[in-house]
Amino acid sequence: MKSRLPYSLKNLLAIWQQQEYEPRLFREWVAAEPRETALTHHIQGLQPEKWTKKIQLIYRISQFFTLIAIPKTTAILWSTALLRPVENMSKWGVMWRARRKLRRAQRNGLKVIAVAGSYGKTSLKHSVHHVLSNHFFTLMTPASYNTPLGIAHTITTQLRNDHQCFIVELGEYQKGDIDMLLELVRPDFGILTPVGFAHMERFKTRENLLATFAEMFTSQWAPTTVLIDDQNRSLLSPPTYRKIIWYGSKAKSDIQLRDFTSDLYGSSFTVRFQNRDLTATTPLLAKHQIHNALPGLWLTATLNHSWTQAARSLQYHIPISRRLEVHRNPNNTWVIDNSYNTNPGSWKESVEILEQFQEKNVMVLASGFVELDAETTHQAHLEMAKDLSRVATIVGVLPTRYNADLRDALRKKTSLTLLEGLTREEILHKLSLLGKRVDIIWLEGGLREMYQ
């Protein structure tokens, strides 16, 4: 690890926090030096997003280490290690209180719904929460709180005696994670969103990834009923001793989305369930966003309330932040913010949406894919370049250590205008200098400095 980096402790702590205190990722990021001057200057402006007690303590201890000539990167790793015993004791206390409180609530009738999957967990959580809230006082884990401590913190600080449903997002990075979280929350129902090959740099193999999600069925703490997105039919073979409900657009789904149409103002669709068709509308933009609501409709019916009334409530569904969130600027340019995350599967859904629009002057701002193995990333970037040449006229790319192949492929597409910059603001400034009007600006995937 390099001892002399052009960054302050605060700059490095910002990266350390983004990486969720993962030493391997931190070492890889440091090893990526030297960076170009402009990128270095950009990183030099960073500070931690949240000055939590943990990050404050790491900062103070690291300052002491650097006074005795310990390199900043080593000081951060040592400081974190020193705090780990105290952190573990504190974590044990929070987990104990959370388990006790949750078990008491479950004995009093609280229904717990656990959500797992590679993609779309947070979006589905929001949609199921919206649907269930028509009939039940419902709590969900906030933002992307999906670790044991994040879930426990939600339970200890937000769960009330009168909550009737609790929707919990389960995070996974390695085998055993879902099993561990199921033991914590002991869910009544499980939901499995599309399974793909995200986080392959951690899982390493396809077999490890699939075995991890199979824990939703095989764990001794697994719920007796699991709702599964029908895109998983070819990947997963759930055991017959679990009750499996398939949801999605395929003909054999137990609750099925049909006749979906969409434009910039929203979508219309039909749901077939319990031998009945219901047509409804929503401001949500994409088919998979309606898929996300289907488990909520099934749960509403199972808990003895009207699923049709819940389906009609989707016309009031608030757009989910940075997940196909639609805005219209005063100059009549549409901005579609899909910047929270991206992956090869969700990108294909973005392409389907873009192909439906009548507007053809489209600018897409993207940064490509991360957290995949090298070969999958390369093939996905080549495919993304082909897609962009078909659905966009201007492409803005935020450079990362992982997307040189995407940028090279885009430079060969003579039909595209390619703009590169370290921030979206820089790229949009270059767009203004071009003097070209665009009807739609599509923000695809975010870029954190940990990937640069």
One Martini backbone bead per residue (centre of mass of N, CA, C, O) as a GRO file, in nm:
protein
  452
    1MET     BB    1   0.096   0.036   0.022
    2LYS     BB    2   0.078   0.358  -0.011
    3SER     BB    3   0.215   0.636   0.172
    4ARG     BB    4   0.177   0.857  -0.069
    5LEU     BB    5  -0.096   1.071  -0.084
    6PRO     BB    6  -0.307   1.338  -0.225
    7TYR     BB    7  -0.459   1.295   0.066
    8SER     BB    8  -0.663   1.325   0.312
    9LEU     BB    9  -0.821   1.190   0.569
   10LYS     BB   10  -1.105   1.276   0.472
   11ASN     BB   11  -1.089   1.158   0.193
   12LEU     BB   12  -1.036   0.861   0.283
   13LEU     BB   13  -1.291   0.835   0.464
   14ALA     BB   14  -1.495   0.859   0.237
   15ILE     BB   15  -1.416   0.596   0.100
   16TRP     BB   16  -1.441   0.407   0.348
   17GLN     BB   17  -1.746   0.456   0.381
   18GLN     BB   18  -1.844   0.369   0.100
   19GLN     BB   19  -1.706   0.067   0.157
   20GLU     BB   20  -1.790  -0.034   0.441
   21TYR     BB   21  -1.511  -0.118   0.568
   22GLU     BB   22  -1.336  -0.261   0.325
   23PRO     BB   23  -1.014  -0.352   0.289
   24ARG     BB   24  -0.990  -0.458  -0.002
   25LEU     BB   25  -1.114  -0.211  -0.144
   26PHE     BB   26  -0.915  -0.005  -0.032
   27ARG     BB   27  -0.656  -0.124  -0.152
   28GLU     BB   28  -0.746  -0.109  -0.447
   29TRP     BB   29  -0.783   0.194  -0.459
   30VAL     BB   30  -0.494   0.275  -0.385
   31ALA     BB   31  -0.359   0.103  -0.623
   32ALA     BB   32  -0.480   0.298  -0.859
   33GLU     BB   33  -0.252   0.458  -0.850
   34PRO     BB   34  -0.243   0.693  -1.060
   35ARG     BB   35  -0.423   0.981  -1.123
   36GLU     BB   36  -0.567   1.211  -1.268
   37THR     BB   37  -0.571   1.537  -1.192
   38ALA     BB   38  -0.878   1.593  -1.194
   39LEU     BB   39  -0.956   1.356  -1.010
   40THR     BB   40  -0.786   1.429  -0.769
   41HIS     BB   41  -0.927   1.703  -0.717
   42HIS     BB   42  -1.203   1.582  -0.664
   43ILE     BB   43  -1.125   1.401  -0.417
   44GLN     BB   44  -1.013   1.648  -0.244
   45GLY     BB   45  -1.334   1.736  -0.184
   46LEU     BB   46  -1.382   1.516   0.017
   47GLN     BB   47  -1.625   1.387   0.252
   48PRO     BB   48  -1.802   1.252   0.465
   49GLU     BB   49  -2.138   1.211   0.457
   50LYS     BB   50  -2.120   1.096   0.764
   51TRP     BB   51  -2.059   1.197   1.104
   52THR     BB   52  -2.018   0.958   1.276
   53LYS     BB   53  -1.898   0.819   1.553
   54LYS     BB   54  -1.711   0.627   1.406
   55ILE     BB   55  -1.568   0.831   1.213
   56GLN     BB   56  -1.465   1.017   1.437
   57LEU     BB   57  -1.284   0.809   1.581
   58ILE     BB   58  -1.106   0.736   1.342
   59TYR     BB   59  -0.998   1.019   1.300
   60ARG     BB   60  -0.862   1.065   1.576
   61ILE     BB   61  -0.676   0.816   1.576
   62SER     BB   62  -0.538   0.876   1.304
   63GLN     BB   63  -0.405   1.137   1.386
   64PHE     BB   64  -0.214   1.010   1.588
   65PHE     BB   65  -0.064   0.817   1.396
   66THR     BB   66   0.046   1.041   1.201
   67LEU     BB   67   0.234   1.176   1.420
   68ILE     BB   68   0.409   0.882   1.407
   69ALA     BB   69   0.442   0.810   1.087
   70ILE     BB   70   0.177   0.694   0.989
   71PRO     BB   71   0.011   0.607   0.741
   72LYS     BB   72  -0.303   0.689   0.657
   73THR     BB   73  -0.410   0.413   0.564
   74THR     BB   74  -0.309   0.255   0.810
   75ALA     BB   75  -0.448   0.426   1.028
   76ILE     BB   76  -0.736   0.351   0.945
   77LEU     BB   77  -0.715   0.044   0.984
   78TRP     BB   78  -0.622   0.047   1.281
   79SER     BB   79  -0.853   0.211   1.403
   80THR     BB   80  -1.079   0.015   1.327
   81ALA     BB   81  -0.962  -0.230   1.479
   82LEU     BB   82  -0.967  -0.101   1.765
   83LEU     BB   83  -1.292  -0.059   1.762
   84ARG     BB   84  -1.422  -0.343   1.727
   85PRO     BB   85  -1.482  -0.446   2.017
   86VAL     BB   86  -1.673  -0.213   2.094
   87GLU     BB   87  -1.864  -0.246   1.854
   88ASN     BB   88  -1.952  -0.540   1.917
   89MET     BB   89  -2.080  -0.480   2.191
   90SER     BB   90  -2.286  -0.276   2.087
   91LYS     BB   91  -2.417  -0.462   1.879
   92TRP     BB   92  -2.516  -0.679   2.075
   93GLY     BB   93  -2.713  -0.496   2.227
   94VAL     BB   94  -2.893  -0.416   1.988
   95MET     BB   95  -2.972  -0.704   1.899
   96TRP     BB   96  -3.105  -0.793   2.163
   97ARG     BB   97  -3.326  -0.575   2.169
   98ALA     BB   98  -3.449  -0.636   1.890
   99ARG     BB   99  -3.536  -0.927   1.934
  100ARG     BB  100  -3.719  -0.879   2.176
  101LYS     BB  101  -3.912  -0.676   2.041
  102LEU     BB  102  -3.997  -0.847   1.793
  103ARG     BB  103  -4.113  -1.096   1.937
  104ARG     BB  104  -4.335  -0.947   2.084
  105ALA     BB  105  -4.477  -0.841   1.828
  106GLN     BB  106  -4.532  -1.122   1.702
  107ARG     BB  107  -4.713  -1.227   1.934
  108ASN     BB  108  -4.914  -0.966   1.865
  109GLY     BB  109  -4.924  -0.995   1.515
  110LEU     BB  110  -4.686  -0.935   1.356
  111LYS     BB  111  -4.593  -0.895   1.016
  112VAL     BB  112  -4.324  -1.041   0.833
  113ILE     BB  113  -4.134  -0.911   0.548
  114ALA     BB  114  -3.900  -1.053   0.331
  115VAL     BB  115  -3.638  -0.905   0.121
  116ALA     BB  116  -3.486  -1.041  -0.174
  117GLY     BB  117  -3.209  -0.985  -0.403
  118SER     BB  118  -3.032  -0.829  -0.654
  119TYR     BB  119  -3.286  -0.657  -0.756
  120GLY     BB  120  -3.521  -0.416  -0.634
  121LYS     BB  121  -3.571  -0.409  -0.323
  122THR     BB  122  -3.635  -0.111  -0.253
  123SER     BB  123  -3.865  -0.068  -0.453
  124LEU     BB  124  -4.047  -0.294  -0.352
  125LYS     BB  125  -4.074  -0.198  -0.063
  126HIS     BB  126  -4.228   0.061  -0.137
  127SER     BB  127  -4.471  -0.074  -0.284
  128VAL     BB  128  -4.567  -0.260  -0.058
  129HIS     BB  129  -4.610  -0.033   0.143
  130HIS     BB  130  -4.824   0.117  -0.016
  131VAL     BB  131  -5.031  -0.112  -0.032
  132LEU     BB  132  -5.058  -0.196   0.275
  133SER     BB  133  -5.135   0.099   0.384
  134ASN     BB  134  -5.444   0.075   0.316
  135HIS     BB  135  -5.481  -0.145   0.584
  136PHE     BB  136  -5.192  -0.104   0.727
  137PHE     BB  137  -4.963  -0.060   0.974
  138THR     BB  138  -4.651   0.027   0.820
  139LEU     BB  139  -4.314  -0.093   0.816
  140MET     BB  140  -3.984   0.008   0.700
  141THR     BB  141  -3.686  -0.005   0.597
  142PRO     BB  142  -3.471   0.230   0.533
  143ALA     BB  143  -3.360   0.268   0.249
  144SER     BB  144  -3.061   0.046   0.265
  145TYR     BB  145  -3.144  -0.120   0.518
  146ASN     BB  146  -2.970  -0.462   0.528
  147THR     BB  147  -2.839  -0.504   0.796
  148PRO     BB  148  -2.830  -0.605   1.108
  149LEU     BB  149  -2.796  -0.318   1.231
  150GLY     BB  150  -3.006  -0.166   1.060
  151ILE     BB  151  -3.248  -0.339   1.146
  152ALA     BB  152  -3.216  -0.307   1.452
  153HIS     BB  153  -3.244   0.002   1.456
  154THR     BB  154  -3.533   0.008   1.349
  155ILE     BB  155  -3.662  -0.151   1.576
  156THR     BB  156  -3.566   0.028   1.827
  157THR     BB  157  -3.675   0.323   1.692
  158GLN     BB  158  -3.968   0.246   1.510
  159LEU     BB  159  -4.110   0.025   1.644
  160ARG     BB  160  -4.449  -0.038   1.717
  161ASN     BB  161  -4.721  -0.172   1.877
  162ASP     BB  162  -4.925  -0.090   1.615
  163HIS     BB  163  -4.789  -0.253   1.424
  164GLN     BB  164  -4.866  -0.493   1.151
  165CYS     BB  165  -4.624  -0.435   0.947
  166PHE     BB  166  -4.290  -0.565   0.833
  167ILE     BB  167  -4.041  -0.448   0.612
  168VAL     BB  168  -3.748  -0.640   0.507
  169GLU     BB  169  -3.428  -0.589   0.405
  170LEU     BB  170  -3.191  -0.811   0.247
  171GLY     BB  171  -2.859  -0.857   0.260
  172GLU     BB  172  -2.587  -0.965   0.024
  173TYR     BB  173  -2.230  -1.115  -0.004
  174GLN     BB  174  -2.267  -1.408   0.126
  175LYS     BB  175  -2.276  -1.694   0.249
  176GLY     BB  176  -2.532  -1.675   0.514
  177ASP     BB  177  -2.675  -1.396   0.523
  178ILE     BB  178  -2.976  -1.475   0.497
  179ASP     BB  179  -2.986  -1.671   0.730
  180MET     BB  180  -2.912  -1.463   0.949
  181LEU     BB  181  -3.157  -1.267   0.894
  182LEU     BB  182  -3.383  -1.471   0.939
  183GLU     BB  183  -3.317  -1.520   1.236
  184LEU     BB  184  -3.380  -1.232   1.324
  185VAL     BB  185  -3.694  -1.197   1.186
  186ARG     BB  186  -3.888  -1.428   1.133
  187PRO     BB  187  -4.072  -1.466   0.882
  188ASP     BB  188  -4.388  -1.504   0.719
  189PHE     BB  189  -4.267  -1.368   0.454
  190GLY     BB  190  -4.138  -1.392   0.118
  191ILE     BB  191  -3.924  -1.207  -0.119
  192LEU     BB  192  -3.808  -1.254  -0.467
  193THR     BB  193  -3.624  -1.101  -0.667
  194PRO     BB  194  -3.426  -1.064  -0.906
  195VAL     BB  195  -3.170  -1.279  -1.020
  196GLY     BB  196  -2.825  -1.202  -1.044
  197PHE     BB  197  -2.473  -1.079  -1.110
  198ALA     BB  198  -2.418  -0.939  -0.851
  199HIS     BB  199  -2.134  -0.924  -0.661
  200MET     BB  200  -1.906  -1.115  -0.795
  201GLU     BB  201  -1.649  -1.013  -0.639
  202ARG     BB  202  -1.763  -1.180  -0.384
  203PHE     BB  203  -1.885  -1.460  -0.477
  204LYS     BB  204  -1.725  -1.558  -0.766
  205THR     BB  205  -1.979  -1.757  -0.807
  206ARG     BB  206  -2.275  -1.876  -0.920
  207GLU     BB  207  -2.319  -2.090  -0.698
  208ASN     BB  208  -2.298  -1.899  -0.455
  209LEU     BB  209  -2.531  -1.716  -0.528
  210LEU     BB  210  -2.763  -1.926  -0.547
  211ALA     BB  211  -2.722  -2.042  -0.260
  212THR     BB  212  -2.794  -1.783  -0.112
  213PHE     BB  213  -3.093  -1.753  -0.219
  214ALA     BB  214  -3.184  -2.043  -0.123
  215GLU     BB  215  -3.214  -1.965   0.181
  216MET     BB  216  -3.517  -1.880   0.156
  217PHE     BB  217  -3.580  -2.207   0.171
  218THR     BB  218  -3.349  -2.372   0.352
  219SER     BB  219  -3.382  -2.237   0.595
  220GLN     BB  220  -3.501  -2.273   0.920
  221TRP     BB  221  -3.614  -1.953   0.892
  222ALA     BB  222  -3.795  -1.985   0.670
  223PRO     BB  223  -4.064  -1.922   0.513
  224THR     BB  224  -4.354  -2.083   0.403
  225THR     BB  225  -4.384  -1.818   0.218
  226VAL     BB  226  -4.292  -1.747  -0.132
  227LEU     BB  227  -4.227  -1.478  -0.341
  228ILE     BB  228  -4.162  -1.491  -0.703
  229ASP     BB  229  -4.008  -1.386  -0.960
  230ASP     BB  230  -4.050  -1.512  -1.287
  231GLN     BB  231  -3.744  -1.466  -1.376
  232ASN     BB  232  -3.647  -1.726  -1.182
  233ARG     BB  233  -3.731  -2.004  -1.307
  234SER     BB  234  -3.440  -2.086  -1.445
  235LEU     BB  235  -3.269  -2.069  -1.154
  236LEU     BB  236  -3.498  -2.186  -0.958
  237SER     BB  237  -3.570  -2.468  -0.712
  238PRO     BB  238  -3.803  -2.494  -0.513
  239PRO     BB  239  -3.932  -2.648  -0.263
  240THR     BB  240  -4.230  -2.825  -0.192
  241TYR     BB  241  -4.249  -2.733   0.127
  242ARG     BB  242  -4.310  -2.468  -0.007
  243LYS     BB  243  -4.488  -2.182  -0.064
  244ILE     BB  244  -4.536  -2.079  -0.402
  245ILE     BB  245  -4.534  -1.749  -0.551
  246TRP     BB  246  -4.592  -1.622  -0.864
  247TYR     BB  247  -4.467  -1.318  -1.020
  248GLY     BB  248  -4.580  -1.133  -1.321
  249SER     BB  249  -4.590  -1.182  -1.692
  250LYS     BB  250  -4.636  -1.468  -1.692
  251ALA     BB  251  -4.881  -1.701  -1.755
  252LYS     BB  252  -4.816  -1.885  -1.475
  253SER     BB  253  -4.884  -1.677  -1.284
  254ASP     BB  254  -5.060  -1.607  -0.997
  255ILE     BB  255  -4.973  -1.301  -1.046
  256GLN     BB  256  -5.062  -1.086  -1.324
  257LEU     BB  257  -4.920  -0.897  -1.579
  258ARG     BB  258  -5.102  -0.688  -1.815
  259ASP     BB  259  -5.125  -0.463  -2.057
  260PHE     BB  260  -4.867  -0.282  -2.088
  261THR     BB  261  -4.829   0.079  -2.071
  262SER     BB  262  -4.611   0.365  -2.172
  263ASP     BB  263  -4.510   0.695  -2.062
  264LEU     BB  264  -4.411   1.001  -1.934
  265TYR     BB  265  -4.691   0.997  -1.747
  266GLY     BB  266  -4.709   0.672  -1.744
  267SER     BB  267  -4.929   0.391  -1.660
  268SER     BB  268  -5.088   0.095  -1.783
  269PHE     BB  269  -5.286  -0.187  -1.645
  270THR     BB  270  -5.320  -0.545  -1.579
  271VAL     BB  271  -5.465  -0.757  -1.332
  272ARG     BB  272  -5.433  -1.109  -1.259
  273PHE     BB  273  -5.659  -1.237  -1.002
  274GLN     BB  274  -5.870  -1.459  -0.898
  275ASN     BB  275  -6.021  -1.457  -1.182
  276ARG     BB  276  -5.934  -1.142  -1.220
  277ASP     BB  277  -5.969  -0.820  -1.374
  278LEU     BB  278  -5.757  -0.520  -1.344
  279THR     BB  279  -5.760  -0.178  -1.424
  280ALA     BB  280  -5.482   0.059  -1.419
  281THR     BB  281  -5.295   0.338  -1.284
  282THR     BB  282  -4.966   0.515  -1.304
  283PRO     BB  283  -4.669   0.707  -1.257
  284LEU     BB  284  -4.519   0.480  -1.323
  285LEU     BB  285  -4.291   0.359  -1.586
  286ALA     BB  286  -4.241   0.047  -1.529
  287LYS     BB  287  -4.291  -0.285  -1.526
  288HIS     BB  288  -4.120  -0.356  -1.269
  289GLN     BB  289  -4.285  -0.163  -1.083
  290ILE     BB  290  -4.542  -0.339  -1.092
  291HIS     BB  291  -4.424  -0.598  -0.996
  292ASN     BB  292  -4.360  -0.481  -0.707
  293ALA     BB  293  -4.680  -0.475  -0.627
  294LEU     BB  294  -4.791  -0.771  -0.634
  295PRO     BB  295  -4.722  -0.880  -0.349
  296GLY     BB  296  -4.910  -0.677  -0.204
  297LEU     BB  297  -5.175  -0.786  -0.322
  298TRP     BB  298  -5.152  -1.072  -0.214
  299LEU     BB  299  -5.126  -0.996   0.087
  300THR     BB  300  -5.393  -0.851   0.114
  301ALA     BB  301  -5.569  -1.099   0.051
  302THR     BB  302  -5.448  -1.292   0.272
  303LEU     BB  303  -5.532  -1.055   0.497
  304ASN     BB  304  -5.840  -0.982   0.426
  305HIS     BB  305  -5.838  -0.784   0.169
  306SER     BB  306  -5.857  -0.553  -0.089
  307TRP     BB  307  -5.682  -0.571  -0.386
  308THR     BB  308  -5.829  -0.366  -0.570
  309GLN     BB  309  -5.795  -0.119  -0.395
  310ALA     BB  310  -5.486  -0.133  -0.391
  311ALA     BB  311  -5.444  -0.108  -0.699
  312ARG     BB  312  -5.576   0.177  -0.728
  313SER     BB  313  -5.356   0.322  -0.543
  314LEU     BB  314  -5.127   0.347  -0.769
  315GLN     BB  315  -5.215   0.638  -0.869
  316TYR     BB  316  -5.054   0.745  -0.581
  317HIS     BB  317  -4.769   0.680  -0.639
  318ILE     BB  318  -4.469   0.764  -0.532
  319PRO     BB  319  -4.189   0.836  -0.645
  320ILE     BB  320  -3.873   0.697  -0.646
  321SER     BB  321  -3.579   0.782  -0.560
  322ARG     BB  322  -3.371   0.735  -0.833
  323ARG     BB  323  -3.624   0.551  -0.969
  324LEU     BB  324  -3.762   0.661  -1.225
  325GLU     BB  325  -3.761   0.975  -1.196
  326VAL     BB  326  -3.981   1.232  -1.297
  327HIS     BB  327  -3.902   1.529  -1.487
  328ARG     BB  328  -3.980   1.882  -1.570
  329ASN     BB  329  -3.860   2.132  -1.730
  330PRO     BB  330  -3.907   2.457  -1.833
  331ASN     BB  331  -3.782   2.362  -2.131
  332ASN     BB  332  -3.923   2.064  -2.178
  333THR     BB  333  -3.732   1.874  -2.039
  334TRP     BB  334  -3.674   1.551  -1.969
  335VAL     BB  335  -3.609   1.389  -1.648
  336ILE     BB  336  -3.455   1.069  -1.579
  337ASP     BB  337  -3.400   0.925  -1.260
  338ASN     BB  338  -3.163   0.633  -1.257
  339SER     BB  339  -2.904   0.674  -1.032
  340TYR     BB  340  -2.874   0.468  -0.803
  341ASN     BB  341  -2.856   0.223  -1.017
  342THR     BB  342  -2.684  -0.047  -1.204
  343ASN     BB  343  -2.748  -0.313  -1.448
  344PRO     BB  344  -2.792  -0.527  -1.699
  345GLY     BB  345  -3.094  -0.574  -1.640
  346SER     BB  346  -3.197  -0.277  -1.591
  347TRP     BB  347  -3.095  -0.165  -1.861
  348LYS     BB  348  -3.289  -0.323  -2.046
  349GLU     BB  349  -3.537  -0.178  -1.929
  350SER     BB  350  -3.452   0.103  -2.017
  351VAL     BB  351  -3.453   0.045  -2.319
  352GLU     BB  352  -3.752  -0.025  -2.345
  353ILE     BB  353  -3.851   0.254  -2.267
  354LEU     BB  354  -3.703   0.427  -2.480
  355GLU     BB  355  -3.841   0.277  -2.728
  356GLN     BB  356  -4.139   0.394  -2.661
  357PHE     BB  357  -4.063   0.666  -2.728
  358GLN     BB  358  -4.106   0.941  -2.939
  359GLU     BB  359  -3.864   1.059  -2.839
  360LYS     BB  360  -3.521   1.104  -3.000
  361ASN     BB  361  -3.377   1.328  -2.824
  362VAL     BB  362  -3.125   1.162  -2.651
  363MET     BB  363  -2.974   1.162  -2.325
  364VAL     BB  364  -2.712   0.963  -2.177
  365LEU     BB  365  -2.608   0.903  -1.843
  366ALA     BB  366  -2.311   0.714  -1.770
  367SER     BB  367  -2.087   0.436  -1.605
  368GLY     BB  368  -2.172   0.161  -1.597
  369PHE     BB  369  -2.023  -0.127  -1.449
  370VAL     BB  370  -2.018  -0.295  -1.132
  371GLU     BB  371  -1.961  -0.574  -0.937
  372LEU     BB  372  -1.818  -0.756  -1.149
  373ASP     BB  373  -1.681  -0.950  -1.345
  374ALA     BB  374  -1.470  -0.891  -1.604
  375GLU     BB  375  -1.623  -1.039  -1.836
  376THR     BB  376  -1.908  -0.937  -1.779
  377THR     BB  377  -1.841  -0.638  -1.803
  378HIS     BB  378  -1.738  -0.635  -2.093
  379GLN     BB  379  -1.994  -0.747  -2.234
  380ALA     BB  380  -2.190  -0.534  -2.117
  381HIS     BB  381  -2.049  -0.286  -2.249
  382LEU     BB  382  -2.084  -0.369  -2.545
  383GLU     BB  383  -2.396  -0.380  -2.526
  384MET     BB  384  -2.441  -0.089  -2.434
  385ALA     BB  385  -2.327   0.052  -2.684
  386LYS     BB  386  -2.541  -0.058  -2.876
  387ASP     BB  387  -2.787   0.058  -2.732
  388LEU     BB  388  -2.706   0.359  -2.743
  389SER     BB  389  -2.703   0.378  -3.060
  390ARG     BB  390  -3.028   0.332  -3.062
  391VAL     BB  391  -3.147   0.547  -2.812
  392ALA     BB  392  -2.921   0.768  -2.877
  393THR     BB  393  -2.738   1.083  -2.949
  394ILE     BB  394  -2.627   1.129  -2.653
  395VAL     BB  395  -2.328   1.065  -2.450
  396GLY     BB  396  -2.253   1.039  -2.106
  397VAL     BB  397  -1.934   0.986  -1.933
  398LEU     BB  398  -1.820   0.841  -1.637
  399PRO     BB  399  -1.523   0.770  -1.529
  400THR     BB  400  -1.363   0.454  -1.465
  401ARG     BB  401  -1.180   0.169  -1.388
  402TYR     BB  402  -1.418  -0.015  -1.558
  403ASN     BB  403  -1.495   0.173  -1.851
  404ALA     BB  404  -1.295   0.178  -2.097
  405ASP     BB  405  -1.451  -0.011  -2.296
  406LEU     BB  406  -1.697   0.170  -2.328
  407ARG     BB  407  -1.554   0.422  -2.438
  408ASP     BB  408  -1.429   0.285  -2.685
  409ALA     BB  409  -1.695   0.191  -2.815
  410LEU     BB  410  -1.827   0.478  -2.841
  411ARG     BB  411  -1.610   0.609  -3.030
  412LYS     BB  412  -1.710   0.412  -3.277
  413LYS     BB  413  -1.986   0.572  -3.274
  414THR     BB  414  -2.082   0.789  -3.520
  415SER     BB  415  -2.389   0.855  -3.419
  416LEU     BB  416  -2.242   0.974  -3.169
  417THR     BB  417  -2.223   1.189  -2.892
  418LEU     BB  418  -1.936   1.231  -2.684
  419LEU     BB  419  -1.927   1.282  -2.327
  420GLU     BB  420  -1.682   1.382  -2.080
  421GLY     BB  421  -1.681   1.352  -1.710
  422LEU     BB  422  -1.663   1.373  -1.354
  423THR     BB  423  -1.948   1.511  -1.384
  424ARG     BB  424  -2.261   1.599  -1.460
  425GLU     BB  425  -2.213   1.902  -1.475
  426GLU     BB  426  -1.989   1.890  -1.686
  427ILE     BB  427  -2.155   1.754  -1.909
  428LEU     BB  428  -2.390   1.964  -1.921
  429HIS     BB  429  -2.205   2.193  -2.005
  430LYS     BB  430  -2.120   2.064  -2.276
  431LEU     BB  431  -2.406   2.057  -2.389
  432SER     BB  432  -2.453   2.366  -2.394
  433LEU     BB  433  -2.213   2.416  -2.601
  434LEU     BB  434  -2.343   2.263  -2.846
  435GLY     BB  435  -2.658   2.352  -2.897
  436LYS     BB  436  -2.834   2.101  -2.829
  437ARG     BB  437  -3.137   1.953  -2.835
  438VAL     BB  438  -3.324   1.783  -2.579
  439ASP     BB  439  -3.590   1.581  -2.457
  440ILE     BB  440  -3.400   1.367  -2.302
  441ILE     BB  441  -3.270   1.294  -1.972
  442TRP     BB  442  -3.074   1.010  -1.879
  443LEU     BB  443  -3.008   0.865  -1.561
  444GLU     BB  444  -2.761   0.599  -1.536
  445GLY     BB  445  -2.648   0.564  -1.269
  446GLY     BB  446  -2.415   0.583  -1.031
  447LEU     BB  447  -2.116   0.760  -0.891
  448ARG     BB  448  -1.859   0.666  -0.694
  449GLU     BB  449  -1.537   0.725  -0.587
  450MET     BB  450  -1.467   0.418  -0.532
  451TYR     BB  451  -1.460   0.373  -0.868
  452GLN     BB  452  -1.221   0.590  -0.961
   0.00000   0.00000   0.00000
